[in-house]
Amino acid sequence: SNAILQWDLKRFDKDDPTLIYHVTAFHETHQDFVDKSVTDDSPSGAFAGFLSLFGSKSKEERARLSSADPTNVVNSCGEKFQKRGKPVNVDNEDDVLHLTKEELPSFGNVLTPSDSERFIQFLTAPYIRIPLILDFFANGDPGRLTALKTKSLQMIVDSALFEPGNWRPADFTDVITEIPVVSSDKLQALLATPHGTLFNEIAKSPDVVTSCVIKMLERALDMDVGKYTKVVSTGPLILYTIRLAVRIEGYLKYALSKCIPGQPRPRGLESLDNNRVEGARKKIRNILDSQAIPTLEYWIDPSRNKDVDVSCIVHAHLLYLFKNYEYEDLDFKAVSVILSSQVYLTINHRFSSSIYDDLQDTANPTHPPPSIQIAQ
């Protein structure tokens, strides 16, 4: 499936000058969660109308723009809805329980109906979905982890982890006065965070996040078959877990840089445990240095690999491994890998100046992402 929103401005009636925003995602399914029409009364009318999509709509409607929204996921990835079935609304666990087998997405038959049901249920709880989703893939049936070879699941998991969610302003003083909270708007406001949900997890409960990411990376690397190929799930899976670990490492490193002992801390990171977070960051970096880099270098050994496209993908990920390095972190190994990979990509890869979309080539969710899988 295609989880990236594709925007277009169309005039559907030749006699009507009204411009209409046409938004598609997930198998080119039309997204109708925002205002569809904009009257171009002035040269700035279209741009003003675009801004109104994010300024005038309700929180509920804006939330539908998320790739991790359960309603979007079910209506776009469920087998029944791919055949133009009537859309359903998924807001809570009860809605998920009432979905039929044909309505539950299998993401290319990589998740069983029971696992898919659990996964969709996690998406209905944005405040706590990060540890639930990571634990879901890190522990239990190994088939869950191998399911992350598919680009649709990769996109949904990335959105669930890295979308910041609702922002809590400094003057917010409301507290919980009833359980359960009946008003959905009030509940969303109460569960908002000042720095984003991932930073909230890192500050208050980093162990689950870091331990699951470490376990996913270790288990993925243990599945290595000695080469990268799209036919075998281990190649795309290893590259995805590497990208995930590097991104998590970046969040940990940023949080530590803002929580220097003896200095004021930003809102939302007051409770961050520097020692625990630093220890977790070092564990992730140690695995990347001691296992991930040798694995990728083995894949591109000229005596084993003759595919230039595969070499470009692997070299891009070797570069990405050093994304969070500061000048002080550079050593001979880091500089040599960075320079050699950069030279190889400059010679062999055709870079694009257009907006990067690694899902636009096909709608088959069982295929791994094409290209070098990293924004250029």
C-alpha positions in Angstrom: 0.0 0.0 0.0 1.0 3.6 -0.4 0.9 5.5 2.9 2.2 8.8 1.5 -0.4 11.5 0.9 -0.4 12.5 -2.8 -1.8 16.0 -3.3 -3.2 17.4 -6.5 -5.3 20.5 -7.4 -8.0 19.8 -9.9 -10.9 21.5 -11.6 -13.5 18.7 -12.0 -16.1 20.8 -13.9 -15.1 22.7 -17.1 -17.9 25.2 -16.4 -17.1 25.6 -12.7 -13.9 27.5 -11.9 -13.7 26.0 -8.4 -10.5 24.3 -7.6 -10.7 21.1 -5.6 -7.9 19.4 -3.6 -7.6 15.8 -4.6 -5.7 13.8 -2.0 -4.9 10.1 -2.3 -3.1 7.5 -0.3 -3.0 3.7 0.2 -3.6 2.2 -3.2 -4.6 5.6 -4.6 -7.7 5.7 -2.3 -9.3 9.1 -2.2 -8.9 10.8 1.2 -12.0 12.9 2.0 -11.1 14.0 5.6 -10.4 17.7 4.7 -12.2 20.5 2.8 -12.4 19.5 -0.8 -13.1 22.9 -2.5 -11.2 26.1 -2.7 -12.4 29.2 -4.6 -9.6 30.9 -6.4 -10.8 34.5 -5.9 -7.2 35.9 -5.9 -3.7 34.7 -6.9 -3.2 33.6 -3.3 -6.5 31.8 -3.0 -5.1 28.3 -3.6 -2.3 28.8 -1.1 -4.6 30.3 1.5 -7.0 27.4 1.0 -4.1 24.9 1.5 -3.3 26.6 4.9 -7.0 26.4 5.9 -6.8 22.6 5.7 -4.5 22.7 8.7 -5.9 25.8 10.5 -9.7 25.6 10.3 -10.6 22.0 10.6 -11.3 20.2 13.8 -8.6 18.1 15.7 -10.5 14.9 14.7 -10.4 15.7 11.0 -6.7 16.8 11.1 -5.8 13.6 12.9 -7.0 11.5 10.0 -4.0 12.7 8.0 -1.8 10.3 10.0 -0.5 7.2 8.3 -0.9 5.4 11.7 -4.5 6.3 12.1 -6.4 3.0 12.5 -9.3 4.2 10.2 -6.9 5.0 7.4 -5.0 1.7 7.8 -8.1 -0.5 7.8 -9.9 1.3 5.0 -6.8 1.3 2.8 -5.2 -2.0 3.6 -8.1 -4.3 4.3 -8.9 -6.7 1.5 -12.6 -5.9 1.4 -11.9 -2.1 1.1 -9.4 -2.6 -1.7 -12.4 -3.9 -3.7 -14.3 -0.6 -3.0 -16.2 -1.8 0.1 -18.0 0.7 2.2 -15.5 2.4 4.6 -15.7 1.9 8.3 -14.7 4.0 11.2 -12.2 2.6 13.7 -11.8 4.6 16.9 -11.4 2.1 19.7 -10.9 -1.6 20.5 -14.6 -2.4 20.2 -14.5 -1.2 16.6 -11.6 -3.5 15.9 -13.3 -6.5 17.4 -16.2 -6.0 15.1 -14.1 -6.2 12.0 -14.5 -9.3 9.8 -11.6 -11.3 8.5 -11.9 -9.7 5.1 -11.9 -6.2 6.7 -8.7 -6.8 8.8 -5.6 -5.9 6.8 -3.0 -8.7 6.4 -0.4 -6.4 4.7 0.2 -8.9 2.0 -0.5 -12.0 4.1 2.4 -11.3 6.5 0.3 -11.0 9.6 -2.3 -13.5 10.8 -5.8 -12.1 11.5 -5.2 -12.4 15.3 -1.9 -10.5 15.0 -3.4 -7.9 12.7 -6.3 -7.4 15.2 -3.8 -6.8 18.0 -1.7 -4.4 15.9 -4.7 -2.3 14.9 -5.8 -2.2 18.5 -2.5 -0.7 19.5 -3.0 2.1 16.9 -6.2 3.2 18.7 -4.2 4.2 21.8 -1.7 6.9 20.5 -0.3 7.7 24.0 0.9 4.2 24.7 1.2 2.7 21.3 5.0 3.1 21.0 6.0 0.5 23.6 3.1 -1.8 22.6 4.1 -1.9 18.9 7.8 -2.3 19.6 7.1 -5.1 22.0 4.8 -6.7 19.5 7.5 -7.0 16.9 10.4 -7.6 19.2 8.9 -10.5 21.2 6.8 -13.6 20.5 6.4 -15.1 17.0 9.4 -14.4 14.8 7.0 -14.1 11.9 5.9 -10.7 13.3 9.5 -9.3 12.9 9.9 -10.7 9.4 6.6 -9.0 8.5 8.5 -5.7 8.7 10.1 -6.4 5.3 6.9 -4.9 3.8 6.9 -1.3 3.0 3.3 -0.7 4.2 4.1 -1.9 7.7 7.4 0.0 7.7 5.5 3.2 6.9 2.8 2.6 9.5 5.3 1.7 12.3 7.5 4.7 11.5 4.4 7.0 11.7 3.3 5.5 15.0 6.8 6.0 16.5 7.9 9.3 15.1 4.8 11.4 14.6 4.8 13.8 17.6 1.1 13.7 18.3 -0.8 16.5 20.0 1.3 19.3 21.5 0.7 20.5 25.1 1.2 24.2 25.6 3.0 25.5 28.7 -0.2 27.1 30.1 -2.2 23.9 30.0 -3.4 23.2 33.5 -6.3 20.7 33.1 -6.2 17.5 35.2 -8.2 14.3 35.0 -11.3 14.6 37.1 -13.3 11.6 35.8 -12.5 8.0 34.6 -13.1 7.3 31.8 -12.9 10.7 30.2 -16.0 10.9 28.1 -15.1 13.8 25.8 -12.6 12.8 23.1 -11.3 16.3 22.7 -10.6 16.6 26.4 -8.9 13.2 26.4 -6.6 14.2 23.5 -5.7 17.4 25.3 -4.9 15.5 28.5 -2.7 13.0 26.7 -0.8 15.7 24.7 2.9 16.0 25.3 5.2 19.0 25.2 8.0 17.3 23.2 6.2 14.5 21.3 5.2 11.0 22.3 8.6 9.4 21.6 10.5 11.9 23.7 7.8 11.4 26.4 8.6 7.6 26.4 12.4 8.3 26.5 12.0 10.6 29.4 9.5 8.5 31.5 10.0 4.9 30.4 13.0 4.4 28.1 13.8 0.8 29.0 11.0 -0.8 26.9 11.7 1.3 23.8 15.5 0.8 23.9 15.4 -2.9 24.8 12.9 -3.7 22.1 14.8 -1.8 19.4 18.0 -3.6 20.5 16.3 -7.0 20.4 14.7 -6.3 17.0 18.1 -5.3 15.6 19.9 -8.3 17.1 17.2 -10.8 15.9 17.2 -9.3 12.4 21.0 -9.5 12.1 20.9 -13.1 13.3 18.7 -13.9 10.2 21.3 -12.7 7.8 21.9 -15.1 4.9 25.1 -13.5 3.7 23.7 -11.3 0.9 20.9 -8.8 0.1 18.1 -9.9 -2.1 14.5 -8.7 -2.4 13.3 -12.3 -2.7 14.4 -13.1 0.8 12.8 -11.1 3.6 16.0 -10.8 5.7 17.7 -8.2 3.5 14.9 -5.6 3.6 14.2 -6.4 7.3 17.9 -5.9 8.3 18.1 -2.6 6.5 14.8 -1.4 8.1 15.9 -2.3 11.6 19.2 -0.5 11.0 17.4 2.6 10.0 15.0 2.3 13.0 17.9 1.9 15.4 19.8 4.9 14.0 16.7 7.1 14.2 16.1 6.0 17.8 19.8 6.7 18.6 19.3 10.2 17.2 16.4 10.8 19.6 18.4 9.5 22.5 21.4 11.7 21.7 19.3 14.8 21.2 17.5 14.2 24.6 20.9 13.8 26.3 22.2 17.0 24.7 19.3 19.0 26.1 19.6 17.5 29.6 23.1 18.5 30.7 23.5 18.1 34.5 23.3 21.4 36.3 21.5 23.2 33.5 17.7 23.8 33.1 15.9 21.1 31.2 13.2 21.7 28.5 9.6 20.9 29.3 8.8 17.2 29.0 12.3 16.0 29.7 12.6 16.9 33.4 12.5 13.3 34.5 15.0 11.9 32.0 17.5 9.5 33.5 20.8 10.4 31.8 22.7 7.3 32.9 20.0 4.9 31.7 19.5 6.7 28.4 23.2 7.0 27.8 23.7 3.3 28.5 21.0 2.4 26.1 22.4 4.6 23.4 25.9 3.0 23.8 24.3 -0.5 23.5 22.6 0.5 20.2 25.8 2.1 18.9 27.9 -1.0 19.9 25.6 -3.3 17.9 25.6 -1.0 14.9 29.4 -0.8 15.0 30.2 -4.4 15.8 27.5 -6.3 13.8 25.6 -4.0 11.4 28.6 -2.5 9.7 30.5 -5.8 9.1 27.3 -7.3 7.8 26.7 -4.6 5.2 30.4 -4.6 4.2 30.2 -8.3 3.7 27.2 -7.9 1.4 29.0 -5.6 -1.0 32.3 -7.5 -1.2 33.0 -7.4 -5.0 33.7 -11.2 -5.0 30.1 -11.9 -3.8 28.0 -9.0 -5.2 27.9 -7.8 -8.8 24.6 -5.9 -8.6 25.3 -2.2 -8.7 21.8 -1.3 -7.5 22.2 -3.5 -4.4 25.6 -2.0 -3.7 24.0 1.5 -3.9 21.4 0.5 -1.3 24.0 -0.9 1.0 26.4 2.0 0.6 23.5 4.4 1.4 22.8 2.5 4.6 26.5 2.5 5.5 26.4 6.3 5.3 23.2 6.4 7.3 24.8 4.5 10.1 26.9 7.6 10.8 24.0 10.0 10.7 24.2 11.0 14.3 28.0 11.4 14.5 29.5 14.7 15.7 32.9 15.9 14.7 34.3 14.5 17.9 32.9 11.0 17.1 34.8 10.6 13.8 37.6 8.1 13.7 39.5 6.3 10.9 36.8 3.7 10.5 34.0 6.2 10.2 35.8 8.5 7.8 36.9 5.7 5.6 33.4 4.3 5.3 31.8 7.7 4.8 34.3 8.6 2.0 34.2 5.3 0.2 30.4 5.1 0.2 30.0 8.7 -0.9 32.4 8.2 -3.8 30.6 5.0 -4.8 27.2 6.6 -4.8 28.4 9.6 -6.6 29.7 7.5 -9.4 27.0 4.8 -9.6 23.7 6.3 -8.3 21.5 8.8 -10.1 20.3 11.2 -7.5 17.0 12.9 -7.9 16.1 16.5 -7.1 12.4 15.7 -6.9 10.4 15.1 -3.7 11.4 11.6 -2.5 8.8 8.9 -2.4 10.1 5.4 -2.0 6.6 3.9 -2.3 5.4 5.3 -5.6 6.5 2.5 -7.9 4.0 -0.2 -6.9 1.1 -0.8 -4.7 2.1 -4.3 -3.7 2.7 -4.3 0.1 4.7 -7.5 -0.1 7.5 -5.8 -1.9 10.3 -4.0 -0.1 10.8 -0.3 -0.7 12.7 0.4 -4.0 15.6 2.9 -4.6 18.1 3.4 -1.8 15.3 3.6 0.7 16.7 6.8 2.3 15.6 10.4 1.5 18.1 12.0 -0.9 
